[in-house]
Structures are given as structure tokens and as C-alpha cells.
Amino acid sequence: MSKPKVWVSRPFFPDIVDRLRDHFDVRAEDEERPYAPEEIAERLADADAAIVGLADRIDATVLAQAPRLRFVANLGVGYNNLDIDALTEAGVGASNTPDVLNETVADYAWALMLAAARRVGEAERWLRDGQWKGARFEGWLGADVHGKTIGILGMGRIGQAIARRASGFRSPVIYHNRSRLDAAIERECGATYVDKATLLARADHLVLVLPYTPANRHSIGEAELKAMKPTATLTNIARGGIVDDAALARALAEGTIAAAALDVFEGEPQVCPALLGLSNIVLSPHIASASRDTRRDMAALAVDNVLAAFGHGPHAGRPPTILNPGVLADAS
Ligand code: 8YV
């Protein structure tokens, strides 16, 4: 009997992809690029499973052309590229990669927050540019992070990991989230719940960790930036589109807030040109989860989900991080 087919939409750790080969006929791309919907549909036409990334949109139109598809594993915790309702409707299971990246992403949120506050990127560019001619006692003044109020918008598991790190900096943490955390978790993270207006007004360093939904688009725009302290920094490691990038560029140019750091952009890999011209912003190409160990863990989790969905591996029959488990119940 021929093996089921799995499409792997980007190259990653060959030893991890190889774990699929005993059970699947693997079609793995050897180039990482965004695929047009027609290209995805063409690749899924005879696929039973797929491992995709955030640039690969799987929606009802694609699914209508993928009659054999039973499972899609997303290489990321955020899954706004997947239409979960359409997948469920089509009887296709879907998984993401939660938890394995929490600590790595939290480390990076602090790296960006510190870099924005202490002007690391700007100072490095200046030095490399040969401009360091002598010391200036009053040069390069940035903002402290220790002892300052850290604000977190979106308090899931990554937000909580960011909050826990604040105790070493003796920084109080305030947060806002759709739903308030249990008191025990608040205590463990040292975080105090506030409404969004208070969060914006009181945070010295605001970090965004919201999942992307259409309702969250431009959660931080002109009005929210104006509500922040002029000395504050803003860090976005969540999703492009949560911040109105054009409004942020204006706010940074006009001194509405002091500095920002973005790892994600609306329409990435395109970056709002107005941001590129500013010195008081740190920009990185969506790398918050990119430590060697964590990217391997994410890849392994995606592979485990696919294997499990087809009855293989230690989780046979129970994909460990399935997003729509009802699909399996319906299939059994
Ligand atoms: C990406 C992320 O998955 O997990 C997420 O939601 O945004 C990242 O970890 C990563 O950039 C791989 O595309």
C-alpha cells in the first residue's frame, strides 16, 4: 500500500523531517518562500497532511482543492494563517506549537525592551559608522529598565514568562488581558491586573503579546500611543498588525513615546518605510522564537502532531497540541 503524502512547506532540520519518512511519502520544499494560494492548492491536491508556516494561508478555498487532507501542523504558536473553522468544517485536524517557545520568546522580549530603552541598536550603528571620536558624559542617555513599571498587553503563557523575569530587575508588572488571571498565577508572576487605559498611562515599558485576530488589529494606534508616557518604550513580539506601524512611526518622530522595538510587522517581510528611517526604533526580522533549541523543539512538535494524527509515535491517535480535537472525535 502506498504511504500517505505529507507536504512540508519549508526546509528545516533534516533529522527531524526524516522521522516522517517511515510512514509518509515526504514532499519537502528546499526553498523558504511565501507560496501563492494556487501553489499551496497545487501542492495539497494529493497531500494527506501538511506542515506549514505563518506565511502559508490555509482557508476554505485551499481546502476545497485538497480532498485528501486530514491534518495540518503549523510551525508556530500563533495560527492566524489557519482558518480553524474552515479546517474543522472540512474535517481536517490542525495543531500549533505552544509552550515550547515561551521562555525563548520571553528572553527576546526583554532583549528588545532593553535594546530600545538603552538605545543599543542606534549606538552600535553610530559606532560602526566611525562616529565615536570621544566620550560625552551626557551622550547616549537612555531609560532605565530596572525598577520601572513593565506593562504587558496579552497575558497568556508568553506574557507570564515575560512577567516572571521582571523580579530580577525589581520592576513591578501591570497587565491587561481579555480575562483576568487566577490570583495564584498573578502572585506567581508578580503581576497586577489593570484596565487598558491604566496600562497605557502607567507603563514605562509596554510589551505586546496578544494573539492576532481581526478585532485586535491596530490595538495600538495613534490614540493609544498618545495615552502613553513620552518617556515610554513599546515592544511588539506578537504579530504585525496589532500596532498601526504608520501611527507608531509618527509617534516616534514626534516624541509622543521615546522608543520602540518591533520583531513583527503588518505585511511582513515588507516593513513600513517610515519606520526604517527612524533612529529610536529597534527592528528585527521575526526571530523571537529563533534559538537553536526552541526551533528544533517547535519542528519536533509539529512532526509529532502529524505522526500522532496518523496513529504513529508516542502520542498515536492523540496529536499533543491539536487545536480542533472535535475533528478526531468525529472521525472515530
Ligand atoms: C514563528 C511565531 O512561528 O510561533 C509563532 O507564532 O510567530 C514564530 O515563532 C517563527 O517565526 C517561524 O515562522
Boltz pocket constraint, residues with backbone or C-beta under 6 A from the ligand:
constraints:
  - pocket:
      binder: B
      contacts: [[A, 53], [A, 54], [A, 75], [A, 76], [A, 77], [A, 78], [A, 79], [A, 97], [A, 101], [A, 237], [A, 238], [A, 286], [A, 287], [A, 288], [A, 289]]
      max_distance: 6.0
